[in-house]
């Protein structure tokens, strides 16, 4: 329908009338701080009554970046009961214990929800008791999810969830067989809470994506996640936790892994590199941006040494598509020379075989401003969409401009094949094609002269095939 800025009771009344008569409305939401702040309580009540009596079938309700939920939460009952709502989103909203209790009460009335998204903005009011959340209160509301077997996406972020809430979730997860995506970031989940969650998630055989950013997970908890999560989980996000990777942990099982914002032990980078170098590694996307390296009593930023370790690990890797080690807005000690370590990984020019065996899979190193031009060029070639054999051939042409010299010993027999090969793999690089032909032109006349002078044994042959 559109977006409206309501500035008076009259405008809200007209909007309520329109909503009540509308038959095609499927989504309703409120965005912005102090929304409906210029409207009286009576006008707001009448509007939500109209919304509850709407002729349309609203299936999605959202509130974003707003502080109005304490005022409106108890007015949403008729909207829930008179519509087939399947999705709720409360994104960056200020919530206290009463609002959370009311929210879970509304969720109980949802018949077949496929998604619930709750993200608080309580960190904007750290000293405001009105927005204090308690793990016990949240845990008491979680059982309302028990009968929601159709739920596919669940986000509960910033709710101060600890062991009690994780116990409650572990109880309801076995009844949420369709769950695909779970986000429990910005809570107070520690290693003990992780063990409780993993036990409950064992039956969620369709779960693919788990996010636990900004929690209190140490290396033991990380190990539990690696070993205990269902085999279906191939994406794990753990930014800004407390693990250091100070032990051998296998990260190979995941396809997408986010470790950004953590402080690793000096051996942590090597632990990740060893997983990447393993032939059984499944990783496709790895985010290690904004890392810190613990050095005795201080934390260092990532530099050229760490980049070189990761580059060497990718020499034989054939799965990783994206590796993020830096962001433009994050301080680090990575120089242009450091990024150059990827040049020989992407195109090893020591021999033709080495070039052919180079990494043709890696396509991106994230947003890097000072990436060397040759590295950027090789990444673009890997990302061209062509098959790896064709990419390898093009790299060979670039790295070995005088490739055709050894072929001249075969006289003219291979010339048609060389011409066809160059036509296929150097069609966009005229300079390579011409330089290669030039090597033939320099050598061919001598052979022709030799043959015309009778110095060549055997029958004379035509030069064209």
Secondary structure by P-SEA (a helix, b strand, c coil): ccccccccaaaaaaaaaaaaacccccccccccccccccccaaaaaaaaaaaaaccccccccccccccccccccccaaaaaaaccccbbbbccccccaaaaaaaaaaaaacccccbbbbbbccccccccccccccaaaaaaacccccccccccbbbbccccccaaaaaaaaaaccccccccbbbbccccccaaaaaaaaaaacccccccbbbbccccccaaaaaaaaccccccccbbbbcccccccccccccccccbbbbcccccccaaaaaaaaaaacccccccbbbbcbbbbbcccccccccaaaaaaaaaaacccccccbbbcccccccccccccccccccccccccccaaaaaacccccccccccccccaaaaaaaaaaaccccaaaaaaaaaaaaccccccccccccccaaaaaaaaaaacccccaaaaaaaaaaaaacaaaaaaaaaacccccbbbbccc
